Amino acid sequence: MARCWKDPTTKDAYRLSWASIFITVIAAIAGVTIYASNNSSLALVFGLENCVDFLSSVVVLWRFFAPTKADPSVEEKLQRREKRASIAISIVLIMLGVAILATSFFDFSRGKEDQDENLDQITIISFFSVIAFGTLAAFKFNYANILESASLYKDGLCSLIGTILAGTLFINSLIIEEFTALWVSKSRANELFVFVHGQTSPSLLTLMHDLF
């Protein structure tokens, strides 16, 4: 097994953050583009989530940034950034929950709307997004465990949510033509469950823990 998986260093976490930034920028642009062309609120949620994931990855990038060799004194300095980075990402996660809830309720109010027929493009993008964000989440959780980094763990949560949303978008694109009405109600319920239960509440609790 590769060393970067078994025995990661702060430099590996730093490089992982750069990879996450690159991927989230592309995914955010793709999500917003799909929303503009297909009027898919789920694609908009996906794009917004990746904008937030981008911010989270930038915070982690700062957390592990060391302009010189990571000797013990530098490692100690980086460790002092951990709590501030963890608090920042908790705030970012709460912002994500609020933004997604607002988007979901807006979509409820609009009701069912017609969508364009470029589902092949959505299917391909969402499929590869599941692979990309699933891989990122796995690496982030592994690094967070080995490096004992709460901020990297929370950044992993962002990537995990991106994986879930990409998977939902992928499934939605496959069945929307035959089960549109059923899927609309289930997709909205899924968004509310994921972001109320899986995001906002834990983020508030962890933020309170970090602060007090």
Secondary structure, DSSP 8 states (H G I E B T S, - for coil): --HHHHS--HHHHHHHHHHHHHHHHHHHHHHHHHHHHH--HHHHHHHHHHHHHHHHHHHHHHHT--SS---HHHHHHHHHTHHHHHHHHHHHHHHHHHHHHHHHHHHHHH------S-HHHHHHHHHHHHHHHHHHHHHHHHHHHHHT-HHHHHHHHHHHHHHHHHHHHHHHHHHTTTSHHHHHHHHHHHHHIIIIIIIIHHHHHHHHHHH-
